[in-house]
Amino acid sequence: MENTTVKILDESGNLIEHKILFTFECQELGKNYIAYNDANNDSEEVICVASYDPNVELNKIEPITDPEELKMVNDVINQ
């Protein structure tokens, strides 16, 4: 991935810049994921993860709601 930041709409409709920490693909689920945090925060303690389609604009991400998918993502982050 070439970009180091991504702008994502927050709950209030504001476009907020986030720092991309890493991306990964889960071949088993056929999905791509992006791990990011607030670009103004140097701490990597708060990590957000969402799924995305690499063929679509990156700021169009999807929340992860499936418990098993969340467990897989947590396992990746903890590695």
C-alpha positions as CSV (number, residue, x, y, z in Angstrom):
1,M,0.0,0.0,0.0
2,E,1.4,3.3,-1.0
3,N,-0.6,5.7,1.2
4,T,0.4,6.2,4.8
5,T,-2.8,8.0,5.8
6,V,-6.5,7.7,5.0
7,K,-9.4,10.1,5.6
8,I,-12.5,8.5,7.1
9,L,-15.9,10.0,7.9
10,D,-16.6,10.0,11.6
11,E,-20.1,9.7,13.2
12,S,-20.6,13.5,12.9
13,G,-19.8,13.5,9.2
14,N,-16.3,15.0,9.6
15,L,-13.5,13.8,7.5
16,I,-10.7,12.7,9.9
17,E,-7.2,11.8,8.9
18,H,-5.9,8.5,10.2
19,K,-2.5,6.8,10.1
20,I,-2.4,3.5,8.3
21,L,-0.5,1.0,10.5
22,F,-0.8,-2.0,8.2
23,T,-3.1,-3.9,5.9
24,F,-3.6,-7.6,5.5
25,E,-5.7,-10.1,3.6
26,C,-7.5,-13.1,4.9
27,Q,-7.7,-15.6,2.1
28,E,-10.0,-17.8,4.0
29,L,-12.7,-15.1,4.2
30,G,-11.7,-13.4,0.9
31,K,-11.4,-10.0,2.6
32,N,-8.9,-7.3,3.0
33,Y,-8.4,-5.3,6.2
34,I,-6.8,-2.0,7.3
35,A,-5.5,-1.3,10.7
36,Y,-5.3,2.4,11.5
37,N,-5.3,5.0,14.3
38,D,-5.7,8.7,14.7
39,A,-3.0,10.4,12.6
40,N,-2.5,13.0,15.4
41,N,-1.8,10.3,18.0
42,D,1.7,8.7,18.1
43,S,0.5,6.0,20.4
44,E,-0.4,2.7,18.8
45,E,-2.4,1.6,21.8
46,V,-5.8,2.4,20.1
47,I,-6.0,0.4,16.9
48,C,-9.0,0.4,14.7
49,V,-9.6,-2.3,12.0
50,A,-12.1,-2.4,9.2
51,S,-12.5,-4.4,6.0
52,Y,-12.1,-2.7,2.7
53,D,-12.2,-3.5,-1.0
54,P,-8.8,-2.9,-2.6
55,N,-10.5,-2.1,-5.9
56,V,-12.5,0.8,-4.4
57,E,-11.5,4.1,-2.8
58,L,-9.9,3.3,0.6
59,N,-12.0,5.7,2.6
60,K,-15.0,3.4,2.0
61,I,-14.4,0.9,4.8
62,E,-16.8,-1.5,6.4
63,P,-17.0,-2.2,10.2
64,I,-16.4,-5.7,11.4
65,T,-19.4,-7.0,13.3
66,D,-19.1,-10.8,13.0
67,P,-17.7,-12.2,16.3
68,E,-15.6,-14.9,14.6
69,E,-14.2,-12.3,12.2
70,L,-13.4,-10.0,15.1
71,K,-11.5,-12.8,16.8
72,M,-9.4,-13.5,13.7
73,V,-8.6,-9.7,13.5
74,N,-7.6,-9.6,17.1
75,D,-5.4,-12.6,16.7
76,V,-3.6,-10.9,13.7
77,I,-3.2,-7.7,15.8
78,N,-1.8,-9.5,18.7
79,Q,0.9,-11.2,16.6
